[in-house]
Amino acid sequence: MRRIRSYTAGDIKFQHLVPLLLVFAPLVSGCSQIEVPVGSNNVDTPTILTGSIQSSTDIAYSDISAEDRSAISRNLDVIAPNLDNGTVTATLTLPWLNPLSGNSGTLSDIDGTSLSETGCVSFRTTANTIAGIKLYSGTACRDVTQRFAVTGLAVADA
């Protein structure tokens, strides 16, 4: 039968340090300064997606659900090539419909002038919901997959 030799450095045994290393290594690694860009796959100049935290008291959030916002985003994705080359005009109107909720509206005043710099476009949309018809101002930004996501929506002054 073979004996397992204990490795020592003077009077300290290394095998007794292994549990301490397993405990302290994750704690020390948590103090490192590593950041991962969320809004872009461009590591040199990442896009920072910002927006307010949605709440149930926010009129735009309660009227236009996450599924409605996805429908708006999908329509912006359809015209994305035109936004990229600057051929979308301010007179363009684009209807959207969410068949799940029955809500619909029309996108207008789509402004992609800052798209190449920020990855975001601004727009206005009407929303025909059970609460009535309202006009909203919004912002949609591209995520890491280069698809649009509505990042801000607020009731606009008519």
Phi, psi and chi 1 to 4 in degrees:
 res  aa     phi    psi   chi1   chi2   chi3   chi4
   1 MET       -  136.2 -179.3 -171.9 -107.6      -
   2 ARG   -91.0  142.8  -83.6 -173.9  133.2 -176.5
   3 ARG   -95.7  139.4  -78.3 -174.7   70.9 -174.4
   4 ILE   -83.3  124.0  -61.2  175.9      -      -
   5 ARG   -83.4  137.8 -175.4  171.4  178.2 -129.2
   6 SER   -88.2  127.7  172.4      -      -      -
   7 TYR   -84.2  131.2  -65.3  100.3      -      -
   8 THR  -130.3  154.5   61.5      -      -      -
   9 ALA  -125.3   91.5      -      -      -      -
  10 GLY    74.3 -122.5      -      -      -      -
  11 ASP   -96.6   -1.7  -67.4  -26.4      -      -
  12 ILE   -96.9  130.3  -58.9  172.6      -      -
  13 LYS   -96.2  128.1  -67.4 -174.0  177.3 -175.2
  14 PHE   -66.7  -34.4  -70.9  117.9      -      -
  15 GLN   -63.7  -22.0   65.7 -155.9   35.2      -
  16 HIS   -79.4  -17.3  -64.5  -62.3      -      -
  17 LEU   -84.8  -18.0  -64.2  177.1      -      -
  18 VAL   -58.7  -47.6  171.5      -      -      -
  19 PRO   -61.2  -35.4  -21.6   30.4      -      -
  20 LEU   -65.8  -40.7  -70.8  173.7      -      -
  21 LEU   -64.3  -38.9  -71.7  173.6      -      -
  22 LEU   -66.2  -29.5  -68.6  174.9      -      -
  23 VAL   -81.4  -46.0  169.2      -      -      -
  24 PHE   -85.1  -23.1  -72.1  112.6      -      -
  25 ALA   -60.9  -47.5      -      -      -      -
  26 PRO   -65.1  -33.7  -20.5   29.7      -      -
  27 LEU   -66.8  -42.5  -66.6  174.9      -      -
  28 VAL   -70.5  -36.9  172.7      -      -      -
  29 SER   -68.7  -23.6   67.2      -      -      -
  30 GLY   -69.5  -16.5      -      -      -      -
  31 CYS   -89.2   -0.9  -62.7      -      -      -
  32 SER   -72.7  159.8   64.8      -      -      -
  33 GLN  -104.4   63.7  -63.3  -64.9  -38.9      -
  34 ILE  -104.0  129.2  -63.3  175.5      -      -
  35 GLU  -120.5  144.3  -65.8 -179.0   16.0      -
  36 VAL  -119.2  121.6  177.3      -      -      -
  37 PRO   -67.8  132.0   20.8  -27.8      -      -
  38 VAL   -91.9  -37.7  175.9      -      -      -
  39 GLY   -91.8    2.4      -      -      -      -
  40 SER  -158.5  155.6  171.9      -      -      -
  41 ASN   -97.2    5.0   59.2   -3.8      -      -
  42 ASN   -89.1  106.0 -177.8  -10.2      -      -
  43 VAL   -73.4  -29.9  179.6      -      -      -
  44 ASP   -68.4  -47.8  -64.8  -30.7      -      -
  45 THR  -133.2   80.3   55.3      -      -      -
  46 PRO   -69.7  147.0   24.6  -30.9      -      -
  47 THR   -80.7  131.6  -57.6      -      -      -
  48 ILE  -104.1  115.5  -61.5  172.1      -      -
  49 LEU   -85.3  125.3  -62.6  178.6      -      -
  50 THR  -127.1  159.6   60.1      -      -      -
  51 GLY   175.8  167.3      -      -      -      -
  52 SER   -81.2  155.6   60.6      -      -      -
  53 ILE   -76.3  127.8  -63.0  173.0      -      -
  54 GLN   -73.8  141.0  -59.5  162.6  -18.8      -
  55 SER  -135.6  163.7   69.5      -      -      -
  56 SER   -70.5  -18.1   58.4      -      -      -
  57 THR   -86.7  -10.2   58.7      -      -      -
  58 ASP   -74.3  121.9 -179.2   13.2      -      -
  59 ILE   -60.6  -44.5  -64.9  170.3      -      -
  60 ALA   -63.4  -37.3      -      -      -      -
  61 TYR   -70.7  -38.6 -178.0   71.4      -      -
  62 SER   -74.5  -29.2   61.9      -      -      -
  63 ASP   -83.7  -40.1  -72.2  -12.1      -      -
  64 ILE  -113.4  109.1  -60.4  179.2      -      -
  65 SER   -75.8  175.5   66.6      -      -      -
  66 ALA   -62.4  -35.5      -      -      -      -
  67 GLU   -67.4  -37.2  -67.1   84.9   16.0      -
  68 ASP   -65.0  -41.2  -65.4  -22.0      -      -
  69 ARG   -64.5  -35.1  -67.6  169.6 -168.8 -120.1
  70 SER   -65.9  -38.2  -66.4      -      -      -
  71 ALA   -64.1  -40.0      -      -      -      -
  72 ILE   -63.2  -44.7  -67.6  169.1      -      -
  73 SER   -62.4  -41.7  -61.3      -      -      -
  74 ARG   -61.7  -38.6  -78.0 -168.8  -57.7  -87.8
  75 ASN   -67.8  -35.3  -77.1  -24.2      -      -
  76 LEU   -68.0  -33.9  -71.2  171.2      -      -
  77 ASP   -64.2  -32.7  -74.7  -27.4      -      -
  78 VAL   -63.5  -39.0  168.1      -      -      -
  79 ILE   -96.6   10.0   62.3  166.0      -      -
  80 ALA   -54.7  -43.4      -      -      -      -
  81 PRO   -60.1  -37.2  -23.9   32.7      -      -
  82 ASN   -69.6  -34.6  -64.6  -25.6      -      -
  83 LEU   -67.2  -38.2  -73.1  167.8      -      -
  84 ASP   -64.3  -39.0  -71.4  -27.3      -      -
  85 ASN   -96.8    6.4   61.7   24.0      -      -
  86 GLY    77.9   19.8      -      -      -      -
  87 THR   -92.3   -2.1   58.6      -      -      -
  88 VAL   -78.4  128.1  172.7      -      -      -
  89 THR   -99.2  162.4   63.6      -      -      -
  90 ALA   -68.2  -16.8      -      -      -      -
  91 THR   -87.2   -3.3   59.4      -      -      -
  92 LEU   -68.7  133.1  173.7   71.9      -      -
  93 THR  -121.2  143.3   58.1      -      -      -
  94 LEU  -137.0  115.4 -169.9   64.0      -      -
  95 PRO   -77.0  148.5   26.0  -30.7      -      -
  96 TRP  -131.9  153.0   62.2  -90.6      -      -
  97 LEU  -147.1  134.7  170.2   67.1      -      -
  98 ASN  -110.9  103.6  178.7    0.6      -      -
  99 PRO   -65.9  -21.0   17.4  -23.4      -      -
 100 LEU   -72.7  -43.5  -63.2  175.5      -      -
 101 SER   -95.2  -20.4   66.9      -      -      -
 102 GLY    84.4   -1.5      -      -      -      -
 103 ASN   -76.9  148.7  -64.4  -19.5      -      -
 104 SER  -149.3  173.0   63.3      -      -      -
 105 GLY  -178.0 -173.3      -      -      -      -
 106 THR  -134.4  123.7  -56.9      -      -      -
 107 LEU   -80.9  139.1  -70.0  165.1      -      -
 108 SER  -150.5  174.5   62.4      -      -      -
 109 ASP    49.4   42.6  -62.4  -26.5      -      -
 110 ILE   -74.4  117.0  -58.9  167.8      -      -
 111 ASP  -114.1  107.7 -177.2   10.2      -      -
 112 GLY  -105.9   22.3      -      -      -      -
 113 THR   -64.6  -29.5   54.6      -      -      -
 114 SER  -100.7   12.2   62.8      -      -      -
 115 LEU   -60.6  -44.3 -179.0   61.8      -      -
 116 SER   -68.3  -27.4   62.9      -      -      -
 117 GLU   -87.1  -44.0  -63.5  170.3   10.6      -
 118 THR  -110.0  -18.0   63.0      -      -      -
 119 GLY    79.1   13.9      -      -      -      -
 120 CYS  -124.6  152.0  -60.8      -      -      -
 121 VAL  -126.5  152.4  -64.0      -      -      -
 122 SER  -108.7  155.1   62.1      -      -      -
 123 PHE  -157.7  169.0   61.6   89.3      -      -
 124 ARG  -122.3  149.9  -65.7 -169.5  114.7 -177.0
 125 THR  -147.4  144.9 -174.9      -      -      -
 126 THR   -90.4  157.9   57.8      -      -      -
 127 ALA  -138.1  118.1      -      -      -      -
 128 ASN   -96.1   98.9  -54.6  -32.1      -      -
 129 THR  -120.4  179.5   66.7      -      -      -
 130 ILE   -64.6  -23.5 -164.0  163.0      -      -
 131 ALA   -80.7   -8.9      -      -      -      -
 132 GLY   123.0 -167.1      -      -      -      -
 133 ILE  -106.8  125.6  -59.7  172.1      -      -
 134 LYS  -133.4  158.9  -69.1 -177.1 -176.1  167.1
 135 LEU  -106.7  133.7  178.7   64.1      -      -
 136 TYR  -125.7  148.8  -62.3   91.6      -      -
 137 SER  -105.4  138.1  -65.9      -      -      -
 138 GLY  -144.0  169.9      -      -      -      -
 139 THR  -133.6  137.9  -54.6      -      -      -
 140 ALA  -129.3  134.9      -      -      -      -
 141 CYS  -123.8  154.6  -63.3      -      -      -
 142 ARG   -80.6  143.1  -74.7 -171.2  167.0  149.3
 143 ASP   -97.3 -166.6   59.6   12.3      -      -
 144 VAL   -64.7  -26.8  120.5      -      -      -
 145 THR   -88.5    6.7   63.2      -      -      -
 146 GLN    67.8   21.3  -62.7  -58.5  -52.9      -
 147 ARG   -99.9  150.2  -64.7 -164.2  177.2  -90.6
 148 PHE   -79.6  147.2  -78.1  104.9      -      -
 149 ALA  -138.6  133.7      -      -      -      -
 150 VAL   -70.0  119.0  174.8      -      -      -
 151 THR  -105.0  -15.8   57.1      -      -      -
 152 GLY  -154.9  140.9      -      -      -      -
 153 LEU  -153.0  128.4 -156.6   57.3      -      -
 154 ALA  -143.7  151.6      -      -      -      -
 155 VAL   -63.7  129.2  176.6      -      -      -
 156 ALA   -95.8  155.0      -      -      -      -
 157 ASP   -77.8  128.5  -64.5  -32.6      -      -
 158 ALA   -77.0      -      -      -      -      -
